[in-house]
């Protein structure tokens, strides 16, 4: 067993040989297994990386499953309505009037539409998050800050506000300018009253 673990040669040396070979070893040292020399190459440990939180993939797969489930429910409801509209064998199609409740029909249609839209939105959101490699709020902030830094590189808040005001004024025309002057006058009156 010791040879299996790499401790020694596998055969036990005689007590007379071990005591004769090294008389300075005590009885306690003789019972310990011999140590193996350290390997010449340093052992390299493989750094185990923690699995990345794949929220976007979970959302996408969950959205696909939810969408498949909603399509199945919608298909089942349509088949049920179609079968209910077929007259029984012994009834003439002219006289057949299926039972229906308008309020329940509208409620069911609203529920089916809501489930379909929510599941498709969930799947689409997960797909977009996978494309952009967004796994949380921090990733979204990083992307948004990167986009904003390119647009507003080296400009102060006053310069950006003036630029936005000029753009809105060019889009809306004189009407916006008049409204902007009214707002500035109200602001000056408030500052005058506070001082």
N, C-alpha and C positions, 0 to 999 in steps of 0.2 A: 504494500500500500504506500509506503514511503517513496518507493521508486516511481510510482504512478504520479505522486505529487511533485516529483523532482527533488526529493530530499534524499540524497545518498545514492548508493549503487544498487541497492536491492537486497544484498545479502548482509546479514548482521555480522560485524566483526566480533571475534572472540573477546571476552573480557580480559584475558591474559595478554592479547596482542595490543589492545588499546591502553592498558595500564603500563605495558612495557614501552610502547612507542612514545608516550608523553607522560612522564611521572608527575608533572606539576599540575595536571588537571584534577580537580576535585571530583567526588562522586556525583555531585549535582551537575557539573559540566559534562560528564560522560553520558548522562541520560538525554541531553539535548541533541536534536538532530543537527548535522553539520549544515552550515549556511552555504548557499550557492553564491558564486561571485556575481557581481552586478554585470549586466550586459554592457558590451562596449558601445552600442548605439543608444542614444537617449530615446526613451519611449515617448512616442508622440500620442497625445490624447486627441481624439477627434472631438471637436467642439460640437456638442449637440445643439442645434438651433431649435428654438421653440417654433412650433408651427404657427404660421401667420394666421391671424384672425381673418377668416374669409367670410365676413358678413355679407359682402356683395354676392358671393356665389350661393350662400344659403338663401338669401332673399330671391335670387333668380330661380333656383331650383324649387323653392317653396311656391313662388308665383306660378311656375309652370305646372306644378301639381294642383294648385288651387284653380288655375285656369282650366285644366283638364277635367277637374271635378265639376266646375261650373258648366262646362260644355255638356258633360254627361247629364247633369240635372236639367239643363234647358232642353236637350234632345228628348229626354224622358217625358218632360211636360208636353212637348209638341206631339209626341206619339200618343200620349194619353188623350189629348184633345182631338186628334184625328180619329182615333178609335171611337171616342164618344160621339163623334158626328156621323158615324156610319149607322144607318138604321138597322134594327134587328131583322132577322130573316123573314119573319112573318108580317112585317110592317111595310106599307108602301112608302116610298121616299117622299111622296107628296104630302102625306099626313104626319110624317115624323117630325117632332119638335124636341130636340134634346134639352135636358134640364141644365140651366146655367144661371149663375148669379153674377151680375155685372160688377158689384163691388169686390167680390172675391177674385174675379178674373183680372181686374185692374190691380189689385193688391199683389197677386201672383206675378203679373207682368212687371210691376215695379221691382219686386224682390229679385226676379231673374235678371233684369237689366242692371240692378245695383251690384249683384254678385259678379256678373260678367265684367262690368267696368272696373270694379275693384281688383279682381284677379288679373285682368290684363294690365292695369296700372302697376300692380305689384311686380309682375313679370318684367314689364318695361323698365321700371326703376332699377331692378336688380341687374338687368342687361346693361343699362347705361353705367351703373356703378362698376360693373365688371370691365367695361370698355375704358373707363377713366381710372381704374384701379383705386377706387375710393372704398375704404373699409370702415370709415367712421367720420365723426365730425372734424377731427384733427386733419385728416386727409383732405376733406372738403375745404377747410380753412386755408390749407397750404395751397391748394389749386386756385382758390379765389384771390388770395394775397398775391400769388404769382401773376395772375392776370391783371390785377389792379396796379401792381408796381410798374408794369410795362406801360400802362395808359397814363399814369400820373407820375412819371419819373422826374424828380427834381422840382416839382411844383408845390407851392404852398396851398393851404386851404382856401385863402382868399382868391388866388389865381384860378383854382379849380371852380370855385363858386361863380366867379365872373365868366369863366368859359361856359359853364352850364347855363347861366342866365342869358348869355348872348345866343346860345344855340336855341333855347326855348323861345326867346324873343324873335329869332328868325323864323321859327316854325309858326308861332301864334300871331305874330305881327304886333300892331299898335295896341291892340286890346290888352295884351300881356304887359306892355310898358306902362299903360295907365294903371292897371291893377297893382303893379310893382311899386309905382310911385305912391299909391294910396297906402300900401302896406308899410312903406318906409316912413311916411308921414305919421302913421299911427305909432310906429316904433319910437319915433323922435318924441312924440307927445308923452308916451309912457315913461321914457327916460327923463323928460323934463319934470313930470310929476313926482318921480321917485327921488330926484335930486332936490 
